[in-house]
Amino acid sequence: MNEETKASPSGNGALTATAAAFVTVFGFSFALLAILPVKVPVYVPLEHRWQKGFPQLPVVGMDFYGRWFVSFLFAAVSALLAWGLVRFVFQWTPEKSGGQSVKFLSIYCFAAAGLSVFVYAYTLLFK
Amino acid sequence: MSEIAFESWARPLAFIHALSAIVLVGALTHGSVFLLLSTRKAREGNIRRAARFWPVILPALFLTLLSGSLAYPTYRIRTRAEFLDRHHPLTAGFFDLKENYAAIVMVLIIACWLLRREPSGSPARTFLHDPLFHLASTLAWVSFVCGLWVTLHRGIG
């Protein structure tokens, strides 16, 4: 059996939950940060500094780094939490539920990613 | 010291950004095709072929995001604020779309990388890894085309 097809049964559930939590939390938080008035770190390129929330016009601010960082941080913490819970507490494997749980996780992942894709397309191109 | 961070490096950075994005989109597309083929025939073989692109995908992703992030302040001032916002606001929207989709692509790729060793036919591969990989590939193409469209209006610098 080669490396790519080898998987430890105990590791499957933990990695599946980790990946699903990572995508789901990032997708939802990234979308919400685009529509909710949350103050994220904003980089002010002409003044070489960071501040919380956008500066007053006409100063240009860049919130992309801040939105990305906050969402990524949430996602990474959630993924670690999911990994720890599944690995050490629940010891869940996808086979236990006949794949149904993975289908649900997949629905959450695609709902979150789809929401982000829709929100950004709508707010940036059509609003 | 330049007025904008990395302004003197913006052109080479944008060039590296474009080249690494081409490599990334190519590798994701090939991986996606092999994963699609694996659902029809030679399942194990095509999954192995798709997995061979990981050593290309990860460095290309890192390089694309790093070079893009470093060149971004120059674009934001010199290209967007001084030109696109005045003359082509929709094109500026396409750039914003591209950067945000690229962030989603990065997360999808990390998730797929975590699941890369799931055996063929397993629920994690069927319902998570493969569809997420296809979504990453599609969004990478959208980002790439948006970037090309923006560059056709005005490049960086």
Interface residues (C-beta under 8 A of the other chain):
Chain A: N2 E3 E4 T5 K6 A7 N12 L15 T16 T18 A19 A20 F22 V23 F26 G27 F30 A34 Y43 P45 L46 H48 V60 M62 F64 Y65 W68 S71 F72 A75 P94 E95 G99 S101 V102 K103 L105 S106 C109 F110 A113 S116 V117 Y120 A121 L124 L125
Chain B: E3 I4 A5 E44 I47 R48 A51 S69 Y72 P73 R76 I77 A81 L90 G93 F94 D96 L97 E99 N100 Y101 A103 I104 V107 L108 I110 A111 C112 L114 L115 R116 R117 E118 P119 S120 S122 P123 A124 T126 F127 L128 H129 P131 L132 L135 L139
